[in-house]
Amino acid sequence: MTGVLSYKDAGVDIEKADALVARIREKVKSTYGENVVSGVGGFACLYRIAENKLLAAGTDGVGTKLKIAQALDKHDTIGIDLVAMCVNDILCTGALPLFFMDYLATGKLDLRVSEDIITGIAGACRDSGAALIGGETAEMPGMYAEGEYDLAGFAVGEVAEDRVIDGRKIAAGDALVGLASSGFHANGFSLVRKIADMDDRDILAACLVPTRLYVPQIRTLLEAAHEDIGGMAHITGGGLLNIARMNGDFAYHIDNMPQPEEMPDVFRTVLRGTQIPRGELYRSFNMGIGFVIATPDPEKLAGILTAAGETPRIIGRVESAAGAEAGRVFLDGEPL
């Protein structure tokens, strides 16, 4: 589709969302008590419940990927996205999931569709080691058109305070180890829907491949090499810019992302022929890498991950930074 060159052109303004966070930050902090360890701005929030015991909490939705599930009348995988978007975030703190809750809102309850959604949620919870402990279904006539629904999820995990991964151990020279994505995951779909052929059911089905759950791989790393993990980033909205959220005191240089032939086929199918600038692609989509780990010992981590069936990729490195370069991500030498 011509004329669509950025996520903002598709109707999503990431800068405005960041501005909102900045404007509400102090109002949010005014609610904190002494047990809040970290709040707004991170991948997940941390709350102290006992000596050396923290809860990690995260919430997310599936976004306009729901439109594709609704267009195909296929609802059994969208719940996997919902769980993955939440539990992958709390993993970034070093926490492992304990339980999950869902919220399903629709104009008129469809038992078949709702059961399919919950089937996906329950399966992803089992794969994550999380109990689907409860949820809410809201039927709101007049709020949603026929066949439409929205989803939100809430994940809670646990981590010992002395095993929190918060980016403080990151140092210049650390390697950035990436784990492959399965496709667009559950972000960027406002842009995907503008540039993809929405009449091609094969393309839509490829787009519906669910977000990867990284719990098994990260659980293995935390058990075998916790001391070698400096920071972790879930690559969602904002693309590779998420990497800088690990620690804003450094610059992150990416120079070994997957080439087009190494990415899931859906990237080539959807993005072929588009005029979206390269930098915009990497600010909007994961481009084949869904999770990143900063480590001083990439060989050790790569060995553990490979033995666990993963195909890790060293995508770049951490570098010292000062002034305007601090907290920036560079792709092949150019700032994103």
Secondary structure, DSSP 8 states (H G I E B T S, - for coil): -TT--STTTTT--HHHHHHHHHHHHHHHHTT--TTEEE-TTSSSEEEEEETTEEEEEEEEE-TTHHHHHHHHT--SSHHHHHHHHHHHHHHTTT-EEEEEEEEEEESS--HHHHHHHHHHHHHHHHHHT-EEEEEEEEE-BTTB-TT-EEEEEEEEEEE-GGG---STT--TT-EEEEEE-SSSTTS-HHHHHHHS-TT-HHHHHHHT------HHHHHHHHHHHGGG--EEEE--TTGGGGGGGG-TTEEEEE-----GGGS-HHHHHHHTT----HHHHHHHS-TTEEEEEEES-HHHHHHHHHHTT---EEEEEEEE--GGGTT-EEETTEE-
